[in-house]
Amino acid sequence: MHQAMTYFATLQMRSPAAAQARERMTREPRMIGAMTDRLRRSIPGDGAIRVCVGLACLLALIAFSPSRLHAQEPVAERITFGSADGQTTLVGYLFKPATPVTARVPAVVMMHGRAGAYSERANGVYDASTLSLRHKAWGREWAAAGYIALLVDGFGPRGYAQGFPQHSYESRPAELNEVTVRPLDAYGALGYLRSRPDIIADRIGLQGWSNGGSAAIATMAFDAPGIAALTAATGFRAALVFYPACGLKGQFDEKPFRPYAPVLVFHGTADEEVSYKRCAALVEKSQENGGNVQIKIYQGATHSFDSPSRKRQKVDANADATEDAVEQSLRFFAQHLGGRQ
């Protein structure tokens, strides 16, 4: 795995002493705010901060003032581009390597889930500063590995920036359909990235979470909308799919899901929102019909297991799943996109 790890490296600080230190920090009023937010996000800086581990890392971070910590946080660049639906102008957030890019690099398109691109505490402010912790952490992870990552906000431009609560699937509007609409957003992002001079046009991967994971599956199908003559060279080179719902409006009930490029799915047996068994069945049927798709199932991991929030990472199964999924994701894209591990 690449050594410039960001937030996810801190998940290894799960010794009893480190856990007690984290607990004290969350109880201490003066630590609440920038300091605790910082620990829950990523560690993008260079030098000692990146390599510190265990309790020593926590003590080192305490020594930094909130203003210094905020100053070290890179802010994603807000851009706009067109969806392949031909009518929607989408908002996106670019995460780029800290070192100026002198040669073209691979890229990753990231598709958010049903909660949208932003934090539940955005309070009506929807910009780079209020992106969810998970999206920031993954964006920085890819940037640290040498990729340019683009998070697509497909809900905000259509009037639903706040996203949707759990168990709201049946009431969501048709213009956010993960089978017929959101793949068009993914291909709009692909087209934008392919037009950039700093990106290798045929080395772009796709990553999606939850509803965005479902959209990623639909995007990778041979008959996906949004682009003609789908191949790994003209479309996405590979895809990472985290805890998707695999009903997909019956799209693959009669015909198997056959991706045009490799797909790797991650799921947990304790997912409280969607069925991992249904996804396992989708993958099995695809494999039986020649589909290049794999699934990794984590015992005891919940929905959103890779979220940096304390609620998720205090569950050992989630922290273990996150560690493994990050490592496998880096290797998977390094293999298929040519980035660093």
Secondary structure, DSSP 8 states (H G I E B T S, - for coil): --S---GGGGGG--SHHHHHHHHHHHH-GGGTTHHHHHHHS----STHHHH--HHHHHHHHHTS-HHHHHHHS---EEEEEE-TTSS-EEEEEEE--SS---S-EEEEEEE--TT-SB-TT-TT--SGGGB-HHHHHHHHHHHHTT-EEEEEE-SGGGT-TT---TT-GGGS-GGG-TTTTHHHHHHHHHHHHHT-TTEEEEEEEEEEETHHHHHHHHHTBTT-TT-SS--TTTS-S-EEEES----GGGTTSSS---BSS-EEEEEETT-SSS-HHHHHHHHHHHHHTT--EEEEEETT--TTTT--SHHHHTSHHHHHHHHHHHHHHHHHHHHHH----
